[in-house]
Amino acid sequence: MKLEWRYSALVAAIVAIYIAAVAFYANEHHALAALNIGTLNPAMLGIFGGTLGILLAAYLVRSAWRARGADMRAQALRDFQDQVLRPDRLLARVTIFAGWFCMMIAFSPFKSMIGRVHGFTFDPVLERVGPMLFFGYHGWQITHLIFGGPIGTAFLQFIYTAWFFFVWLSLIYCIVRSDTTQLRMQFTLSFLLCWILVGSVAAYWLASAGPCFFQGVYGDPTYLPLMQRLHELDREIASVAPSWRLMSLDEQSWLWSAYKDNANNFGAGISAMPSMHVAFSALLARAAFETDKRTGWLLSIYAVLIWIASIHLGWHYAIDGIVGAPMGLATWYLAGWMLEHTVLRRGPVLAMPESAPAV
């Protein structure tokens, strides 16, 4: 239990410092209105409520399966007491939920402030890097040469959209498998550090809008052929399967409108460099190698596909993912170092006692 309290204190300290830093920055730039959490709570509570409902349903099904003819109600009560109300596991799960929820209270508004307060200053540099990497061609010209048809583009859109599912699923895994103590602590801590250090700090100092917003920000039509091609592909896909339209185009339109209108909606905010999609995908793959190498390799392939999709769909320059991946991996090792010197001061703890099986 002391181990869990130390970890909870570490998470609370990191999140509190982050929120305080964002609030200070917003106050200094007269942007405190962006911290209005009224726009955040409904969306976040909906996600949390739905997740808790799914977990409860899975728990009831599992209890019914374990009972198999015995007193189902008694079995469910025993499971609830042993696996949900057990103090150390309950604290671990609350820490994961509360840490992510509170971090997002500051993350989403800060991301919106990057473009409005700091401004997009790095795009001209990043725009020149692509042709240097691909022998005079932009990254999207290479991806559209390989995946440029409707099927390939729809596939990459699916890969890119599935990223949000993997983000949430990774947290659910840590909540359900709370017995894998050290792995769970290291991943959830690196998860928070990735959003804070890569998605906020690095995104601020490398502020950029990305190819899809390049013309809107700079009035330069360099990426107009890419956007025209994506709209053409969207129409081709919609003519065959309307449900498979390119969601990225609608999301980009929504983000640009929120940026122009100074809206503080949850999820708003434009930031290209470094790519959080690639950074988190690389982090997830690294963590997966700790449990199963095959899963680790599959998620590594997924991280590469995310990088390709981010270029193909106009979200990112190629260099965004090239920089984002090592940054994401760095948070894994930073989290391990922090755990070793704060929480795990008496050596690594690989799992909870075998007498208390995981949910």
C-alpha angles and dihedrals in degrees: 000000000000088000091056092047091052091049093047090050091051092050092046091051094050094047093044092052090048094050091046091050092050091047091049091049092048091049093049090053096041091246102122089126088074089066092066100132091192088090091049104047101065093051095042094044089050091054093045093045093050092048094049089049092053092047091049092050091049090048092052092048090049092049091049091050092050092049095052098174098341124104100303094191093052092047092050091050092051091048091049093051096043100041109022105031095039100121100229094048093043090053091048093053094045089050092054094048097041094043094054094041094051093043091055090053086070101027100063096047092044091052088054091051094055093075098033100045106022099028130216104286106151103061096091090057095045092045090060095048096065097066089046090057097044103040097262098326129106116242093247091057089059095046092048090051089059104028099019099123126089093258095050092045093048089050092053090047089054091049091050095047092048088063091082089054091052091050092055095038090055091058092046090052090054091049094049095041096046089144091076089079106173095038091047093049095046095047097045091046092048088046091059093042091051093055092044103040101030101027096040116016098036091037089055096050093042095039111177137151102213134233096293091060097034096103093043093052101037105019088236116136095205092120097035091103089056093051092045090051092050091052090050091051090047091057092047092050093045091053089061104028116008092188090062097059118140103274090188091072092055091045092050090050091050093048092049091050091049090050094049093044094045088235119172098208118153109265095023121127133093123237129149109168118093104021110237089192091060095037093055093041090055090047091050092050091050092051092047091059087066091065106027130001094209091055089047092054093046091052090047089057088047090053090054091049090049089054091050092046092049089057096039095052094047098249099115147020113241092250091059092072094038088059095036097056098061090042090055091048090048091060089058092057093040090053090050091052092048092049092049093052099040117019105021095045093145097049137286121318110205101184147350118266114294090235090075109058121204123258 
